[in-house]
Amino acid sequence: MPKIKTNKGAKKRFKLTAKGKVKRSQSGMRHILTSKKKARKRTLRKSALIAKTHEDQIKKMLPYG
């Protein structure tokens, strides 16, 4: 049986937690940061979890997660 290829784009964007959930980083922290409030930027630094509707699709892209 051949090995399954990992999707490189998904590998860079997502990580699996110990319980098997998919973790992602928040968007909106690349540019135009002067107009955003400090509290908003602070919350954007934290990671978030993927919605359960997309979880299966991403796990297929990360077979050896």
C-alpha positions as CSV (number, residue, x, y, z in Angstrom):
1,M,0.0,0.0,0.0
2,P,1.6,3.4,-1.0
3,K,1.9,6.3,1.4
4,I,-0.7,9.1,1.3
5,K,0.6,12.6,0.4
6,T,0.0,15.4,2.9
7,N,-1.5,18.6,1.5
8,K,1.4,21.1,2.1
9,G,-1.0,24.1,2.3
10,A,-3.0,22.4,5.0
11,K,0.2,21.4,6.8
12,K,1.3,25.0,7.1
13,R,-2.1,26.3,8.3
14,F,-3.5,23.6,10.6
15,K,-2.3,21.5,13.6
16,L,-4.1,18.6,15.3
17,T,-4.6,18.8,19.1
18,A,-4.1,15.8,21.4
19,K,-7.8,15.0,21.3
20,G,-7.9,15.1,17.5
21,K,-9.5,18.6,17.0
22,V,-8.1,20.9,14.3
23,K,-6.4,24.1,15.5
24,R,-6.0,27.2,13.2
25,S,-4.6,30.7,13.6
26,Q,-6.9,33.8,13.4
27,S,-7.0,36.0,10.3
28,G,-6.7,39.8,10.4
29,M,-3.2,40.3,11.9
30,R,-1.1,40.9,8.7
31,H,-1.6,44.6,7.9
32,I,-3.6,47.8,8.8
33,L,-3.0,47.2,12.5
34,T,-3.0,50.8,13.5
35,S,-6.8,51.2,13.0
36,K,-7.5,48.1,15.2
37,K,-8.0,48.3,18.9
38,K,-5.5,46.7,21.3
39,A,-8.1,44.3,22.7
40,R,-9.0,43.1,19.2
41,K,-5.4,42.5,18.3
42,R,-4.8,40.6,21.6
43,T,-7.7,38.2,20.9
44,L,-6.5,37.7,17.3
45,R,-3.1,36.4,18.6
46,K,-4.8,33.4,20.1
47,S,-5.5,30.2,18.1
48,A,-9.0,29.0,17.4
49,L,-10.6,25.6,16.5
50,I,-12.0,24.7,13.1
51,A,-15.8,24.3,12.8
52,K,-16.9,20.6,12.9
53,T,-18.4,20.9,9.4
54,H,-14.8,21.3,7.9
55,E,-13.0,19.0,10.3
56,D,-13.3,15.8,8.2
57,Q,-12.0,17.6,5.0
58,I,-8.9,18.9,6.8
59,K,-8.1,15.6,8.5
60,K,-8.1,13.9,5.0
61,M,-5.5,16.5,3.9
62,L,-3.4,15.7,7.0
63,P,-3.3,11.8,7.0
64,Y,-0.4,11.5,9.5
65,G,-1.3,14.6,11.6
